[in-house]
Amino acid sequence: MSKRDYYETLGVSKSAEDKEIKKAYKKLAMKFHPDRTQGDKKKEETFKEIQEAYEILKDDQKRAAYDQYGHAAFEQGGHGGGGGHGHGDFGDAFGDIFGDIFGGGRGRGGRQSRAQRGSDLRYNVELNLEDAVKGKSLEIKVPTFVSCEPCDGSGAKKGTSAKACSTCHGHGQVQMRQGLFAVQQTCPTCSGKGKVISSPCTSCRGQGRVEKTKTLSVKIPPGVDTGDRIRLSGEGEAGEHGAPAGDLYVQVNVRDHEIFVRDENHLYCEVPISFVTAALGGEIEVPTLGGKVKLKVPKETQTGKMFRLRGKGVKSVRSSITGDLMCKVVLETPINLSGDQADLLRQLEEKMGKSSKKHSPKETGFFDGVKKFFDDLKS
C-alpha cells in the first residue's frame, strides 16, 4: 500500500518554511493525539502518519532526500521516520511542544531504557467548577503493576540473582549467518534481555512486578480547566525486572455549571431584571464564585446589556492573571398580572403613546424602516 505524501499529510506546500511545518504539526497533533481520540484506531493511525511526516520534514537533510527521491529514500534501512514515538509514552511524544502544568517533560533516555520502562497510565477525574477554580486535594485508586516486594523487582527468587545469558553473553542479540550475510536477531534464549533467571520469584513468577490497586493523593491546583493534565512522575506501571516505572497522567474534566459558563479565565452569566429596574435603574445582587455582590444598573438599561465585574473570574493556573465575570442582564416581562396591574400598564402605554419616538426610539425606528421598505416596493 503506497504511503501518502508527507506534505499532503501535514497540509502544507512543498515550499513551506520550518515554522509553518511545525505550526501545522502542532495543530494536527492536538486533534489526533490518542489522549483525545479515546481509542479510535483510525485516528491513532492518522496520528502516526502525522508524526512520521513531521520527523522527516523537520530535518533539513531528510527533507532534501525526500524531495529528491520520495519515500524510496528511506526504504531498506534509510532514515525514515518509522512512525515516530509510540503513543504509549505520550509524555515523550509531545515533550518539545506541550509542557505539563508544573513544568517540562522528562529527559529522554536511550532506546533500550525506553523499551524497558513501564507504561504511562491515565486517570480521568471529573470536577465541578468550584473545585476547579479553588483547587482540591483528592485520593484516587489506580489498578496497576507495582514492583514485587519479595524479590525487590528483580524477578529472581530471594537469595539468587539473574545471570548473563550464555547464548548472547549478555548482549540480548545474536548473529545468524546466511551465506555471505550475517543477520542480527533477538536472542531466542533471553528474549533480548541479556539475562536469564534460573530461579524465578514465586510471587511475581519472574516478572519483577505484580498487579495491585494503589491509593494516591492528588493535589489539583487552582484554575485547572477541561483538558489539563497533571503528571505524577513514577506512578505509572512498574517496568519488568526492576526497570523504572512510567508516569501517571491525571486528566481533568470540568462539569457544566448551572449558572456560569467558563471561557478560559472569564466567567459568563445571565441575570434577570425587572421592567422597573431596567427603566428607572437600581441595584441588584449578582452571584460570583465567592458569594453575592451588588451591581448598579443605570436607568434606561436595555435587555442584553453586558456588565463586567473585574477580577471576579478565574485565576489562571499558569500565571497570576485573574479573569472577569461578565453579567448579561435580561429583561423579564411581568406575568400573572392582576386586572388592576394590567390597567396600570395600559394607562402607561397611553401616556407614552403621544411621544413614542422619545420613549421607544428603537421600536419607532424599526417600524419606520419597515414602512419605507414597503413604500419603496410600491414605487
Secondary structure, 3 states (H helix, E strand, C coil): CCCCCHHHHHCCCCCCCHHHHHHHHHHHHHHHCHHHHCCCHHHHHHHHHHHHHHHHHCCHHHHHHHHHHHHHHHCCCCCCCCCCCCHHHHHHHCCCCCCECCECCCCCCCHHHHHHCCCCEEEEEEECHHHHHHCEEEEEEEEEEEECCCCCCCCECCCCCCEECCCCCCCCEEEEEECCEEEEEECCCCCCCCEECCCECCCCCCCCEEEEEEEEEEEECCCCCCCCEEEECCCCCCCHHHCCCCCEEEEEEECCCCCCEEECCEEEEEEEECHHHHHHCEEEEEEECCEEEEEEECCCCCCCCEEEECCCCCECCCCCCECCEEEEEEECCCCCCCHHHHHHHHHHHHHHHCCHHHHCHHHHHHHHHHHHHHHHHHC
